[in-house]
Amino acid sequence: MVDAAAIYLMGATLAALLGFAWLALAMEVHWRQVFGRVGPSPGTRSALRLLGGASLLGSLGLCLLADHASMAALVWFMLLALAGVCVALLLAWRSAWLRRLWPG
């Protein structure tokens, strides 16, 4: 049986990955790298930034549900570092995979 804290941490990891991916897509250079056309419209850029920020805050919330505040903060910072590196590597090698994150 899977512990509830493990489920919260898996959700926090997924939320951090999505958050960084959406924030990366909000940048013109990464948008062009993924979609092959001129950057996102101002409305799309704002929506991506809002989704990315909300997802990162959601990741923090899930970490806080999984453990006490001091440990949750440490785990969250480590998740941010891991997710940032993963999204950077994804942009470098398989940027087309990020197309699924934005239907436009």
Number of C-alpha atoms within 10 A of each C-alpha: 3 6 8 11 15 12 13 19 23 15 16 28 24 16 24 29 24 22 28 25 24 25 22 21 28 24 16 16 15 20 21 14 18 18 17 11 11 11 19 20 11 10 9 15 19 14 15 24 20 16 19 24 18 15 22 25 17 17 27 25 16 22 27 21 16 20 15 10 13 10 12 19 16 12 20 24 12 13 23 22 12 15 21 18 14 15 22 16 12 15 19 11 10 12 17 13 11 21 13 8 12 11 5 8
